[in-house]
């Protein structure tokens, strides 16, 4: 919706510029059209940002922001492997000899 409004304001702004060349629009009309165009673009960007943030919050809530779900090129943490590697350590000072 906001994107369509920004497009409509861009067309209106261009029309105001053309009308000013033939003398039917004043400078204040052009500045007002430019201000409306700017405000509608800001609203469109804010709406897009809100959508992206909501999407990220939803993905986070359903567990979709994990390294596995995002297919990141990184080593995935395996708690069992970590336990097996560190079970015989004594406060991280190396392995105990038995």
Helices and strands as residue ranges (DSSP letters): H 2-22, H 27-61, H 79-86
